[in-house]
Amino acid sequence: MGGVPGAGDAADGRAGRTAATAPEGPEAAPADAVSADAVSAGAVPADAVQREAVAADARTSVSSRTHGANGAAAGGRPSGRRDRHGLEASGLGSGEAGEAAATWYESAVDSLLFFRGDVAESVAELRRLAPDAPLGQAFAAYLGLLGTEESQAAAARQEFARFRAAADEGACTAREQAHLTAAAAWLDGDIARAGAVLREIAVAWPRDALALAVGHQIDFFTGNAAALRDRIAGALTAWDEEDPHYGPLLGMLGFGLEESGHYARAEETARAAVERQPGDVWGIHAVVHTLEMQGRFAEGFRFLDARRREWGADNMMAVHNWWHYALYALEAGDTRRVLEIYDAALDPAVTSGLALELLDASSLLWRFHLGGDDDRSAVGDRWAPLADAWAARRDGPHYAFNDTHAVMAYLGAGRVREAEALLADREGWATHPHPGVTNHTMTAEIGLPVCRALVAFTQERYEDAVDLLFPLRGRFATFGGSHAQRDAVQRTLLEAALRAGRLDLARTLLSERLALRPTSPYNWLGQARLADAVGRSALAATARARAAALAAPGRSSAQDDGPAVAAESAAPGAEAR
């Protein structure tokens, strides 16, 4: 998944820098520096008029304060420093301290774009040197939200409220005021409004890398594929192609293109990002998604294996990209390798226990849960520690996508009561109105019925699972995630249809999957099961042979030491997030 797992945690000098030493600017950053997958129908109010109202409100909040191309403050106050793109920033101070604060801001943006774990350290230093700088405070708020961690969001909300209570926001530039508005909206739970305000910042100041990067993640969290693509595409021509941050923008655009179904253009764009900067792990991630969605898993192995030292450790996307590697192995039918990767890189014993990491673990094991007895037994005792890790978090209703994966873990571990308790809690919360809280819509319309379907599937009430999931199948994106992540839910619907004897529906679902990914062994194995169910044994044998032939290249493509590298990346002292 995307997001910035653990970004709200204070760093402790992992990059070897001290508070007394400002980092070099991003122009001097090595090209292979390593770093960390307006809302779709339902995530914002479903009515088109309401959606336009959100966007119009965002435009008003920005345009009413915009004075000058660089967003100078209203009232003729003295201008502040300007960043490397000529955008004015107030509150940084003067002299060496001001210069250092500006450099820490540039370092923080650079680390955010490349998903480096020292982003929190850079923001902390910026705030220490320039506590009145609005961008530093907005940046800190964003970091508290990007990991989808309820406790981090609560802490960020308190700190941000203290800043705003004492701040002279009249001294802010229009751009800074808009960032404060976006941060405040998201802290209040209105992800839709935050994304809309950040989009308007990108329209007025298209070279605001912070607004683009945070907005891109919001589009991901809300499953808005069109915005995931267009937010970046709309800003790109304002950038110099030689800018060191142009590459990460290409990586973001590549991911948006992939989620929008433009696979050829997505691959071309994302590969261009990685060619520019081999350590662009989001660009790597975009290529991996593109190959996944086309069933090109053998190529995916080769692509990832050739770059494992760039993406496999020391960045905030390492766990997630190992999850993608495991998905390729699962498609190839290499159960042993899948579980070795799980043990080395995804097991909660070797990760940080953050939600964005635990959900990858849940999503992978759930695919085994959907299989037959052999698949389920292969998992062994892995479910219990994962369920324990989710239970230890004691999350409230913060992000429905996380809740769904917690329920998977409880059900996989046989702890149905805990799954039902989480459901009951969210149902109680959802019965009360929460105006402007995007997660309320996510939970009520998608999260709860999906979780009920997971429970029904586990209890072998397959008809109920189908009835809950089928009406929503075109709207799963509403509660966030990528196509690859949400495929766990799509597979649940298919498996339930097969087991419920809903063979016409199963045929339709498999036909759709094969049209999109004709090289997927999983899809052909499903076709074989369908053929068995209707008594067409010859067709079933042909489909199984096709699946085996398609899986073979993947088994021979992955390097044997993949799990060992994963273990190395998760070893004590390594930053495996």
C-alpha positions as CSV (number, residue, x, y, z in Angstrom):
1,M,0.0,0.0,0.0
2,G,1.0,3.6,-0.3
3,G,1.2,6.0,2.6
4,V,4.1,6.7,4.8
5,P,4.2,4.0,7.5
6,G,5.7,5.3,10.7
7,A,6.3,8.8,9.3
8,G,4.9,10.3,12.4
9,D,7.5,8.6,14.6
10,A,10.4,10.8,15.6
11,A,13.6,9.6,14.0
12,D,16.8,9.2,16.1
13,G,19.6,10.0,13.8
14,R,19.2,7.0,11.5
15,A,20.7,8.9,8.6
16,G,23.8,9.8,10.7
17,R,22.9,13.5,10.9
18,T,22.8,15.5,14.1
19,A,20.6,18.4,15.1
20,A,23.6,20.8,14.7
21,T,24.2,19.8,11.1
22,A,21.8,20.7,8.4
23,P,21.6,18.3,5.4
24,E,22.7,19.1,2.0
25,G,20.0,20.3,-0.4
26,P,18.2,17.9,-2.7
27,E,20.2,19.0,-5.7
28,A,23.2,17.2,-4.0
29,A,21.2,14.1,-3.1
30,P,22.5,10.9,-4.9
31,A,20.5,9.8,-7.8
32,D,20.0,6.4,-6.2
33,A,18.9,7.6,-2.8
34,V,16.5,5.0,-1.4
35,S,13.0,5.9,-0.1
36,A,8.9,4.3,0.7
37,D,1.3,2.1,-2.7
38,A,-11.5,14.7,-4.6
39,V,-12.5,11.0,-3.9
40,S,-14.2,8.3,-5.9
41,A,-17.9,7.5,-5.6
42,G,-18.9,7.2,-2.0
43,A,-15.7,8.5,-0.4
44,V,-17.0,12.0,-0.8
45,P,-20.8,12.7,-0.7
46,A,-22.3,10.6,-3.5
47,D,-24.4,13.4,-5.0
48,A,-22.6,15.3,-7.7
49,V,-23.8,18.6,-6.4
50,Q,-22.2,17.9,-3.0
51,R,-19.0,16.8,-4.7
52,E,-18.8,20.0,-6.6
53,A,-19.5,21.9,-3.4
54,V,-16.4,20.4,-1.8
55,A,-14.3,21.4,-4.8
56,A,-15.8,24.8,-5.0
57,D,-15.2,25.4,-1.3
58,A,-11.6,24.4,-1.8
59,R,-11.2,26.8,-4.7
60,T,-12.7,29.6,-2.7
61,S,-10.4,28.8,0.3
62,V,-7.4,29.1,-2.0
63,S,-8.4,31.7,-4.6
64,S,-9.8,34.2,-2.0
65,R,-6.3,34.4,-0.5
66,T,-4.1,34.2,-3.6
67,H,-2.2,37.3,-4.3
68,G,0.7,37.0,-6.8
69,A,2.2,34.0,-8.5
70,N,4.2,33.0,-5.4
71,G,1.3,33.3,-3.0
72,A,2.6,36.3,-1.1
73,A,0.8,37.2,2.1
74,A,-2.1,39.6,2.0
75,G,-1.6,42.9,3.6
76,G,1.8,43.7,2.2
77,R,3.9,42.1,4.9
78,P,7.6,41.5,4.3
79,S,8.2,38.5,2.1
80,G,9.9,35.4,3.6
81,R,12.4,33.1,2.1
82,R,11.8,31.3,-1.1
83,D,12.3,27.6,-1.8
84,R,14.2,26.1,-4.7
85,H,11.1,26.6,-6.8
86,G,10.6,30.2,-6.0
87,L,7.7,29.6,-3.6
88,E,7.6,31.9,-0.6
89,A,7.8,30.5,2.9
90,S,7.3,32.5,6.0
91,G,8.4,32.0,9.6
92,L,11.7,30.4,8.8
93,G,13.7,33.2,10.5
94,S,16.8,35.0,9.4
95,G,20.6,34.4,9.4
96,E,22.2,31.0,9.7
97,A,19.3,29.5,11.7
98,G,16.8,30.6,9.0
99,E,19.0,29.1,6.3
100,A,19.3,25.9,8.2
101,A,15.5,25.7,8.6
102,A,15.0,26.2,4.9
103,T,17.5,23.4,4.2
104,W,15.7,21.1,6.6
105,Y,12.5,21.8,4.8
106,E,14.0,20.9,1.5
107,S,15.5,17.8,3.0
108,A,12.1,16.8,4.4
109,V,10.4,17.1,1.0
110,D,13.2,15.1,-0.6
111,S,12.8,12.3,2.0
112,L,9.0,12.3,1.6
113,L,9.3,11.9,-2.1
114,F,11.8,9.1,-1.8
115,F,10.1,7.5,1.2
116,R,13.2,7.7,3.4
117,G,12.7,7.1,7.1
118,D,14.5,10.3,8.1
119,V,11.6,12.5,7.0
120,A,10.3,12.8,10.5
121,E,13.8,13.8,11.8
122,S,14.0,16.6,9.1
123,V,10.6,17.9,10.0
124,A,11.4,17.9,13.7
125,E,14.6,19.9,13.1
126,L,12.6,22.3,10.9
127,R,10.1,22.9,13.7
128,R,12.8,23.2,16.3
129,L,14.6,25.9,14.3
130,A,11.5,27.6,13.0
131,P,8.5,26.8,15.3
132,D,6.4,29.6,13.7
133,A,6.9,28.3,10.2
134,P,3.4,27.3,8.9
135,L,4.8,24.8,6.4
136,G,6.7,23.0,9.2
137,Q,3.5,22.6,11.2
138,A,1.4,21.5,8.2
139,F,4.1,19.1,7.2
140,A,4.2,17.6,10.8
141,A,0.4,17.2,10.6
142,Y,0.6,15.4,7.3
143,L,3.2,13.0,8.7
144,G,0.8,12.2,11.6
145,L,-1.9,11.3,9.1
146,L,0.0,9.5,6.2
147,G,0.5,6.3,8.2
148,T,-3.2,5.9,8.9
149,E,-2.3,5.5,12.5
150,E,-5.0,6.7,14.9
151,S,-2.6,7.5,17.8
152,Q,-0.3,9.5,15.5
153,A,-3.2,11.4,14.1
154,A,-4.5,12.2,17.6
155,A,-1.1,13.5,18.7
156,A,-0.7,15.6,15.5
157,R,-4.2,17.0,16.1
158,Q,-3.2,18.3,19.5
159,E,0.1,19.8,18.4
160,F,-1.5,21.4,15.4
161,A,-4.3,22.9,17.5
162,R,-1.7,24.5,19.9
163,F,0.1,26.0,16.9
164,R,-3.0,27.5,15.4
165,A,-4.2,28.9,18.7
166,A,-1.0,31.0,19.0
167,A,-0.2,31.6,15.3
168,D,-0.6,34.9,13.5
169,E,-2.0,33.3,10.3
170,G,-2.3,36.8,8.7
171,A,1.5,36.6,8.3
172,C,1.2,33.4,6.2
173,T,1.3,33.3,2.5
174,A,-1.9,32.3,0.7
175,R,-0.2,29.0,-0.2
176,E,0.6,28.4,3.5
177,Q,-2.9,29.3,4.6
178,A,-4.2,26.7,2.1
179,H,-1.8,24.1,3.5
180,L,-3.1,24.8,7.0
181,T,-6.7,24.5,5.8
182,A,-5.9,21.2,4.2
183,A,-4.1,19.8,7.3
184,A,-6.9,21.0,9.5
185,A,-9.6,19.3,7.3
186,W,-7.7,16.0,7.3
187,L,-7.1,16.1,11.0
188,D,-10.9,16.6,11.5
189,G,-11.5,13.5,9.3
190,D,-12.5,15.3,6.1
191,I,-10.1,13.6,3.8
192,A,-12.2,14.7,0.8
193,R,-11.9,18.4,1.6
194,A,-8.2,18.0,2.4
195,G,-7.6,16.4,-1.0
196,A,-9.6,19.1,-2.8
197,V,-7.7,22.0,-1.1
198,L,-4.4,20.4,-2.0
199,R,-5.6,20.0,-5.6
200,E,-6.3,23.8,-5.7
201,I,-2.8,24.4,-4.3
202,A,-1.5,22.4,-7.2
203,V,-3.5,24.4,-9.7
204,A,-2.2,27.7,-8.3
205,W,1.3,26.6,-7.4
206,P,2.0,23.4,-9.5
207,R,5.6,23.2,-8.3
208,D,4.6,22.7,-4.7
209,A,6.0,19.2,-4.2
210,L,4.6,18.8,-0.7
211,A,1.0,19.5,-1.9
212,L,1.5,17.1,-4.8
213,A,3.0,14.3,-2.7
214,V,0.4,14.5,0.1
215,G,-2.5,14.9,-2.3
216,H,-1.3,11.8,-4.2
217,Q,-1.5,9.8,-1.1
218,I,-4.9,11.1,-0.2
219,D,-6.1,10.0,-3.7
220,F,-4.7,6.6,-2.9
221,F,-6.3,6.3,0.5
222,T,-9.7,7.3,-1.0
223,G,-9.4,5.0,-4.0
224,N,-9.8,7.9,-6.5
225,A,-7.9,6.5,-9.5
226,A,-8.7,9.5,-11.8
227,A,-7.4,12.0,-9.3
228,L,-4.4,9.8,-8.6
229,R,-3.5,10.2,-12.2
230,D,-4.7,13.7,-13.0
231,R,-3.4,15.6,-9.9
232,I,0.2,14.8,-11.0
233,A,-0.5,15.0,-14.8
234,G,-2.0,18.5,-14.3
235,A,1.2,19.8,-12.7
236,L,3.8,18.1,-14.8
237,T,4.3,20.6,-17.5
238,A,5.1,23.3,-15.0
239,W,8.2,21.5,-14.0
240,D,11.7,21.5,-15.5
241,E,12.5,18.0,-16.6
242,E,16.0,18.4,-15.2
243,D,14.6,19.0,-11.7
244,P,15.7,16.2,-9.4
245,H,12.1,15.9,-8.2
246,Y,10.7,15.4,-11.7
247,G,11.5,11.7,-11.5
248,P,9.4,11.1,-8.4
249,L,6.5,12.9,-10.1
250,L,6.8,10.5,-13.0
251,G,6.7,7.6,-10.5
252,M,3.5,9.1,-9.0
253,L,2.0,9.6,-12.4
254,G,2.9,6.1,-13.4
255,F,1.0,4.7,-10.4
256,G,-2.0,6.9,-11.2
257,L,-2.0,5.7,-14.8
258,E,-1.8,2.1,-13.7
259,E,-4.7,2.4,-11.3
260,S,-6.7,4.1,-14.1
261,G,-6.0,1.1,-16.4
262,H,-3.5,2.8,-18.8
263,Y,-1.0,0.0,-18.4
264,A,1.3,0.7,-21.4
265,R,1.6,4.3,-20.6
266,A,1.9,3.6,-16.9
267,E,4.8,1.2,-17.4
268,E,6.6,3.6,-19.8
269,T,6.3,6.5,-17.3
270,A,7.2,4.5,-14.2
271,R,10.2,2.9,-15.8
272,A,11.4,6.4,-16.9
273,A,11.2,7.5,-13.2
274,V,13.3,4.5,-12.1
275,E,15.8,5.1,-14.9
276,R,16.3,8.7,-13.7
277,Q,16.7,7.7,-10.1
278,P,17.1,4.0,-9.4
279,G,16.2,4.5,-5.7
280,D,12.8,5.9,-6.4
281,V,10.9,3.1,-4.6
282,W,7.5,4.6,-5.4
283,G,8.5,4.5,-9.1
284,I,9.6,0.9,-8.6
285,H,6.3,0.2,-6.9
286,A,4.4,1.7,-9.9
287,V,6.2,-0.6,-12.3
288,V,5.5,-3.6,-10.1
289,H,1.8,-2.8,-10.0
290,T,1.7,-2.5,-13.8
291,L,3.2,-5.9,-14.2
292,E,0.9,-7.4,-11.6
293,M,-2.2,-6.1,-13.2
294,Q,-1.2,-7.6,-16.5
295,G,-0.2,-11.0,-15.0
296,R,3.4,-10.5,-16.0
297,F,4.7,-12.0,-12.8
298,A,7.8,-13.6,-14.3
299,E,8.9,-10.2,-15.6
300,G,8.1,-8.8,-12.2
301,F,10.5,-11.2,-10.5
302,R,13.3,-10.1,-12.9
303,F,12.5,-6.4,-12.4
304,L,12.6,-6.6,-8.6
305,D,15.5,-9.0,-8.4
306,A,17.6,-6.6,-10.5
307,R,16.9,-3.8,-8.0
308,R,16.6,-5.5,-4.6
309,R,19.4,-3.4,-3.0
310,E,17.4,-0.3,-3.9
311,W,14.0,-1.3,-2.7
312,G,14.5,-4.2,-0.3
313,A,15.5,-2.3,2.8
314,D,16.2,1.1,4.4
315,N,13.0,2.7,3.1
316,M,9.4,3.0,4.1
317,M,8.1,0.9,1.2
318,A,10.3,-2.2,1.8
319,V,7.6,-4.3,3.5
320,H,5.0,-3.4,0.9
321,N,7.3,-4.2,-2.0
322,W,8.2,-7.5,-0.5
323,W,4.4,-8.1,-0.3
324,H,4.3,-7.6,-4.1
325,Y,7.2,-10.0,-4.5
326,A,5.2,-12.6,-2.5
327,L,2.2,-12.0,-4.7
328,Y,4.3,-12.9,-7.8
329,A,5.4,-16.1,-6.0
330,L,1.9,-16.9,-5.1
331,E,0.8,-16.5,-8.8
332,A,3.6,-18.8,-9.7
333,G,2.2,-21.4,-7.2
334,D,5.4,-21.3,-5.1
335,T,3.9,-21.6,-1.7
336,R,7.2,-22.3,0.0
337,R,8.7,-19.1,-1.3
338,V,5.6,-17.0,-0.4
339,L,5.7,-18.1,3.2
340,E,9.5,-17.7,3.5
341,I,9.0,-14.1,2.4
342,Y,6.2,-13.7,4.9
343,D,8.3,-15.0,7.7
344,A,11.3,-12.8,6.7
345,A,9.6,-9.5,5.8
346,L,5.9,-9.4,6.7
347,D,5.5,-11.3,10.0
348,P,4.6,-8.8,12.8
349,A,7.6,-10.2,14.7
350,V,9.9,-8.6,12.2
351,T,8.0,-5.4,11.4
352,S,7.0,-2.4,13.4
353,G,3.3,-3.3,14.0
354,L,2.1,-0.4,12.0
355,A,-1.3,-0.7,10.2
356,L,0.1,-0.4,6.7
357,E,2.4,-3.3,7.3
358,L,-0.1,-5.5,9.2
359,L,-2.6,-5.1,6.4
360,D,-0.1,-6.5,3.9
361,A,0.4,-9.5,6.1
362,S,-3.4,-10.0,6.5
363,S,-4.0,-9.6,2.8
364,L,-1.3,-12.2,1.9
365,L,-2.5,-14.8,4.4
366,W,-6.1,-14.3,3.4
367,R,-5.4,-15.5,-0.1
368,F,-4.4,-18.8,1.5
369,H,-7.5,-18.7,3.6
370,L,-9.5,-18.6,0.4
371,G,-7.8,-21.7,-0.9
372,G,-8.4,-25.4,-0.1
373,D,-7.3,-27.4,2.9
374,D,-3.7,-27.6,1.7
375,D,-3.4,-23.9,1.4
376,R,-4.9,-23.3,4.8
377,S,-2.7,-25.9,6.5
378,A,0.4,-24.4,4.9
379,V,-0.1,-21.2,6.9
380,G,0.3,-23.1,10.1
381,D,0.3,-20.9,13.2
382,R,1.0,-17.6,11.4
383,W,-2.4,-16.2,11.9
384,A,-2.4,-16.0,15.7
385,P,0.6,-13.6,16.1
386,L,-0.9,-11.4,13.4
387,A,-4.3,-11.3,15.1
388,D,-2.5,-10.5,18.4
389,A,-0.7,-7.6,16.7
390,W,-4.0,-6.2,15.4
391,A,-5.7,-6.6,18.8
392,A,-2.8,-4.9,20.6
393,R,-3.5,-1.8,18.6
394,R,-7.0,-1.3,20.0
395,D,-7.9,0.9,17.1
396,G,-11.1,2.9,17.0
397,P,-13.0,3.8,13.8
398,H,-10.2,5.6,12.0
399,Y,-9.8,4.0,8.5
400,A,-12.2,1.3,7.2
401,F,-9.6,-0.3,5.0
402,N,-7.5,-1.1,8.1
403,D,-10.5,-2.5,9.9
404,T,-11.2,-4.9,7.0
405,H,-7.7,-6.4,7.3
406,A,-7.9,-6.7,11.1
407,V,-11.1,-8.7,10.6
408,M,-9.2,-11.0,8.1
409,A,-6.6,-11.7,10.8
410,Y,-9.2,-12.4,13.5
411,L,-11.1,-14.8,11.2
412,G,-7.9,-16.5,9.9
413,A,-6.9,-17.1,13.5
414,G,-10.3,-18.6,14.3
415,R,-11.2,-15.7,16.6
416,V,-14.6,-15.0,15.2
417,R,-15.8,-13.2,18.4
418,E,-13.1,-10.6,18.0
419,A,-14.1,-10.0,14.4
420,E,-17.7,-9.7,15.4
421,A,-16.8,-7.3,18.3
422,L,-15.0,-5.0,15.9
423,L,-18.0,-5.1,13.6
424,A,-20.4,-4.3,16.4
425,D,-18.2,-1.4,17.5
426,R,-18.1,0.1,13.9
427,E,-21.8,-0.5,13.4
428,G,-22.6,1.4,16.6
429,W,-20.3,4.3,15.4
430,A,-21.7,4.3,11.9
431,T,-25.3,4.6,13.1
432,H,-24.5,8.2,14.3
433,P,-23.9,11.0,11.8
434,H,-20.4,12.3,11.5
435,P,-20.7,15.2,9.1
436,G,-17.5,15.7,7.0
437,V,-15.8,12.5,8.2
438,T,-14.9,10.6,5.1
439,N,-14.3,7.4,7.0
440,H,-18.0,7.4,8.0
441,T,-19.0,6.9,4.4
442,M,-16.2,4.4,3.8
443,T,-17.2,2.4,6.9
444,A,-21.0,2.5,6.4
445,E,-21.1,1.9,2.7
446,I,-18.2,-0.5,2.1
447,G,-16.2,-1.4,5.1
448,L,-19.1,-2.9,7.2
449,P,-20.7,-5.0,4.4
450,V,-17.2,-6.3,3.3
451,C,-16.4,-7.3,6.8
452,R,-19.8,-9.0,7.2
453,A,-19.0,-10.9,4.0
454,L,-15.6,-12.0,5.3
455,V,-17.3,-13.4,8.4
456,A,-20.0,-15.1,6.3
457,F,-17.3,-16.7,4.1
458,T,-15.4,-18.0,7.1
459,Q,-18.6,-19.5,8.5
460,E,-19.3,-21.1,5.2
461,R,-22.3,-19.0,4.5
462,Y,-21.3,-18.5,1.0
463,E,-24.6,-17.3,-0.4
464,D,-24.6,-14.5,2.2
465,A,-21.1,-13.6,1.3
466,V,-22.1,-13.3,-2.4
467,D,-25.2,-11.3,-1.6
468,L,-23.1,-8.8,0.4
469,L,-20.2,-8.4,-2.0
470,F,-21.8,-8.6,-5.4
471,P,-23.7,-5.3,-5.2
472,L,-20.6,-3.5,-4.1
473,R,-18.1,-5.0,-6.5
474,G,-17.8,-1.9,-8.6
475,R,-17.4,0.4,-5.6
476,F,-14.7,-1.3,-3.5
477,A,-12.4,1.5,-4.4
478,T,-14.4,3.8,-2.2
479,F,-12.7,2.6,0.9
480,G,-9.2,3.0,-0.5
481,G,-6.3,0.8,-1.5
482,S,-5.1,-0.3,-4.9
483,H,-6.5,-2.8,-7.4
484,A,-3.9,-5.4,-6.2
485,Q,-4.9,-4.9,-2.6
486,R,-8.6,-5.0,-3.2
487,D,-8.2,-8.2,-5.2
488,A,-8.3,-10.0,-1.9
489,V,-12.0,-8.9,-1.7
490,Q,-12.7,-9.7,-5.3
491,R,-11.2,-13.2,-4.9
492,T,-13.5,-13.6,-1.8
493,L,-16.5,-12.9,-4.0
494,L,-15.3,-15.4,-6.7
495,E,-14.6,-18.1,-4.2
496,A,-17.9,-17.6,-2.5
497,A,-19.7,-17.8,-5.8
498,L,-18.0,-21.1,-6.7
499,R,-18.7,-22.6,-3.3
500,A,-22.3,-21.4,-3.3
501,G,-22.9,-23.0,-6.6
502,R,-23.6,-19.6,-8.2
503,L,-22.0,-20.9,-11.3
504,D,-23.4,-18.3,-13.8
505,L,-22.0,-15.5,-11.6
506,A,-18.7,-17.4,-11.2
507,R,-18.4,-17.8,-14.9
508,T,-19.0,-14.1,-15.4
509,L,-16.4,-13.1,-12.8
510,L,-13.8,-15.5,-14.2
511,S,-14.5,-14.3,-17.8
512,E,-13.9,-10.7,-16.6
513,R,-10.6,-11.7,-14.9
514,L,-9.4,-13.7,-17.9
515,A,-10.2,-10.8,-20.2
516,L,-8.0,-8.5,-18.1
517,R,-5.3,-11.0,-17.1
518,P,-5.2,-14.0,-19.5
519,T,-1.7,-15.0,-18.2
520,S,-2.8,-15.4,-14.6
521,P,-2.5,-19.1,-13.4
522,Y,-5.0,-18.3,-10.6
523,N,-7.6,-17.3,-13.1
524,W,-7.1,-20.5,-15.2
525,L,-7.3,-22.6,-12.0
526,G,-10.6,-20.9,-11.2
527,Q,-11.8,-21.7,-14.8
528,A,-10.8,-25.4,-14.2
529,R,-12.9,-25.5,-11.0
530,L,-15.8,-24.0,-12.8
531,A,-15.5,-26.6,-15.6
532,D,-15.4,-29.4,-13.0
533,A,-18.5,-28.0,-11.4
534,V,-20.5,-28.2,-14.7
535,G,-19.1,-31.6,-15.6
536,R,-16.7,-30.6,-18.3
537,S,-13.7,-32.6,-17.3
538,A,-11.8,-32.2,-20.5
539,L,-12.1,-28.4,-20.4
540,A,-11.0,-28.5,-16.7
541,A,-7.9,-30.5,-17.6
542,T,-7.0,-28.0,-20.4
543,A,-7.4,-25.1,-18.0
544,R,-5.2,-26.7,-15.4
545,A,-2.5,-27.4,-18.0
546,R,-2.7,-23.8,-19.1
547,A,-2.3,-22.7,-15.5
548,A,0.8,-24.9,-15.1
549,A,2.4,-23.7,-18.3
550,L,1.9,-20.1,-17.3
551,A,3.2,-20.6,-13.8
552,A,6.4,-22.4,-14.8
553,P,8.4,-19.2,-16.0
554,G,7.6,-17.6,-12.6
555,R,9.0,-20.5,-10.7
556,S,12.3,-20.3,-12.6
557,S,12.5,-16.5,-12.6
558,A,12.7,-15.7,-8.9
559,Q,16.2,-15.8,-7.3
560,D,16.6,-18.4,-4.6
561,D,18.1,-15.9,-2.1
562,G,15.0,-13.7,-2.2
563,P,13.8,-14.7,1.3
564,A,17.4,-14.3,2.6
565,V,17.5,-10.8,1.4
566,A,14.1,-10.1,2.9
567,A,15.4,-11.4,6.2
568,E,18.4,-9.2,6.0
569,S,16.2,-6.2,5.4
570,A,14.1,-7.0,8.5
571,A,17.1,-7.7,10.7
572,P,17.5,-5.6,13.9
573,G,18.9,-2.2,13.0
574,A,17.5,-2.3,9.5
575,E,14.8,0.0,8.5
576,A,12.4,-2.4,7.0
577,R,9.5,-0.1,6.8
